[in-house]
Amino acid sequence: MGQIMRITAPAMALGLALAAPSFAQDGAPPPPLAGTRLDVVASGEVSTVPDIATVGAGVVTQAPGAAAAMAENAQRTAATVAAIRKAGVADRDIQTTAVSLSPQYRYADNQPPAIVGYQASSRVSVRFRDVRKAGPILDSLVAAGANQIDGPSLSIDRPEPLLDQAREKAVAAARARAVLYARAAGLQVKRIVAISEGSSEAPIVRPMPMMAMARAEKSADTMIEAGEQKISVSLAVTFELM
């Protein structure tokens, strides 16, 4: 990460310090800077293995009539959801995200479009709390009737403790940088005047391309590799140097 350093004379720092946030419990403004102000931007980062995989499973059916398309879709969707529950996925991790019905048209020159059938589709989002089991469950979904699968999106179930670790690293990095600048300028770090959290990033969810539909013969089990994701925090820290 980049770094920003700004050192100002005490007279200029005085006006800036009065506007800085205070760490005092009584809410009083911090005392005026008697020394030199130093502004540092630092970041902290931790790596972890994602423990949540979110996958979308869909069923698309077609029939000459709207009712028939919806009925077949409902039947296959129910079988898909039953397979998900049988695999041990809790109800709280299964969510219907879309249901739709649309006419299918035939187009001919100089003639209005004619409805030739209907297509029904439904989609559920499934959250796996054991990433290693996601692949085999996807195979069971296809066997149960799902013909559209996309994902997975990998994430961290509880990122806050990891964000706190990244914050601690960011503060340590800022202090180490302040000590370096102070030593180079023939000064010492007296105190931290203010800390501002610029940005914090939990693992970014990165959907993978849509997976192929089920084939007539299963050649291999679906595998999902969790890999590693990074969590980072950026802080702006103001120090007083003497």
N, C-alpha and C positions, 0 to 999 in steps of 0.2 A: 504494500500500500504506500501511497505517497505521503509526504509529510509537509506541513506548513509551519514555518517559524516566523514570528514577528516580535521583535524586541523594541520597546518604546521607552522613552525617557520617563522618569517619575512624574513629571508635570502632566504629560499627556496621558499617562496611565491612570492618573487620579480620576479624571472624568469618566473613563471607560469602566473603571472598577466600581463606581457608584451604581452603574446599571447592571452589574453582574449579579446572578442569583446568589443567595446567601445560604450557607449551611447551618446558620445559627437556629436554635430551636425557637427563639422568641420572634423570629421573622425580621429582626433588625438588619439594616444593610451592613455589608462587611466593612471593616475598617479601611480607610484609604490606603492605597499601596504606597509604602515608603521606599520600596525598591524598584526593580525593573520588571516589567510584565513580559511574560513569555507565553505565547499561544502555540499549542502543539495539537496536531491531529494524528491519532494512532488507532490501530485496529487490533483486534484479537480474534483468533480463529481456532475452532476445534473440529475434529473429524469424527464421524460416527457412521455406523451401519444402519440404514433405514429399517424400521421395524413394522411399517404399514405398507401394504400394497392395495391399491384401489383399481378395480377392473370393471369395465362396462360389458354386460352381456345382453344381447338383443335377440329377438325372434322376429323374423319377417315371414309372413305367409300371404299367399295369393289364392283367390277363388273367384268364380264368376259373380257371386253375390256378396254384398257387404256383410250380411249376417254370417255367412259361412266363413268368410275370411276372418272375422273377429272371433268366431267360435273356435276355429282351429288355432288361432293365435293364442287365445286364452288357455286352451288345453296345453299347448306346448310350453307356454310361459309358466303355467302352474307346475309342470314337470321339471322345468329348469330350476324354479325356486325350491321345489322339494329336494332336488339334488344338492342345492346349496346348503339347505338346512341339514340334510343327512350327512354332509361333510363336516358338520360341526360349527358352521358359521352362525353366530347369534342374530336374532331378528333385528337388533339395533344396527347391525352392519349390512343390512339388506334394504335397499331403498329403490322404489319405482321412480324413474326419472322421466319417462316419456311413454305415452300411448298415442297412436295415431292411426287414422284410416284415410286412404286416399284412392280415388278412382284411377283406373288405368285406361288410357285412350288409344284409339287407333286413328291415325291421320292418313287422309287420302287427298289427292289433288281436287280442288274445287268442291270439297265436301266438308261439312262441319265435323269436328272431332266426335267420334263415337265411343262411348264407354264400353269396354270389352271385359272388364273385371275390376276387382278391388284388391288393394294391398293393405294389409294391417301390419303394424309393427309395434313392438313394446320393448322397453329397455329397463334394466335394473342395474344399479351400481352396487358392487359388492366390495366390502372392505375386509381384507385378510390381515389378521394380527400375527400370523405366522407366515412370513413371506415364502418359506420353503415349501409350504403346502399349497401355495396358489397355483402352481403349474398343474399338478395332478387334478385339482378341483376344476380347472378350466377344461381339461379333457373330459371330465364327467359332465360338465355343462353341455358340451357339444353333443355328447352321447344322449343327453336327455332332451335335446331339441333346439338348443341355442345355435343360431347360424350367423351371428355377428358378435365378435369379441374384439374389444380394443383396450389398450393399456399395456402394461400396468403403469400407474402413477405411484411413485415411491415417495414416502414421507416419514417424518418422525412423529410418533404418537405424543410425546411430551417433550417439546424442545426447550422449555423454559430453563431447566437446570443446566442444559448445555449452553444456552445463551448467557447464563450467569457466569459460567466458566470463561466464555469468550470475553465478557465484560471485565473480569478480573485480569485476564491477559492483556486487554487493551489498556487498562489503568497502569499495569506494570510496565508495558511498553512505553507509555507516555512519560512515566516518571524516569525511566532509564534514559529516554531521549532528552528530557529536561536536564538531568544530571550531566549528560554529555555537553549540551550547549552551555550550561553554566560553567563547567570546568574550562571550556574553550574560551569563554569570555572573562575568566578570572573571578567568577562569582560562585555562589552556592544557592541551592534550592531551599527557600524558607518554608513555603507552604503551597498548597493547592487553593486557588481562589474560587474556581468554578469548574464544573464538569457538565458537559452537554452531550447527550447521546444523539449522534447524527443519523445513524441507520443501524438496523439489526436485521439479519437475514437468516431465517430458518431455511432448511433445504428447499430448493426450488423444485416443484413438481414438474417432471419432464415426461409427458406422455410419449409412449413409443408408437410406431406406426401400427395401423390396424392389422391384426393377425389374420392369417388366411382362414377361410371357412373350412369346416371339417371335410376331410377327404374320404373316399370310399374305404381305403385301407390306412390304418394308423401306422405310420412308420417309426415314430419315436414319441416319447413322453415330452410334453411341454415343460421347459425349464425356465425359471426366473432367477436371475442372479441379482442379489441386492446391491452389490458393490459398496461404494462409500460416498457419503455426502458431507459437505462442509457447512458449518454454521459460523457466521462472522458478525462482529459488532464493531462499529466505528464511533470513536469518541473525540470530542474537542475538549481539551483540558487547558485551563489557564493557570499558570504558576506565577508566584512572586519570587524573584531572585534578589539576593542581597550580596 
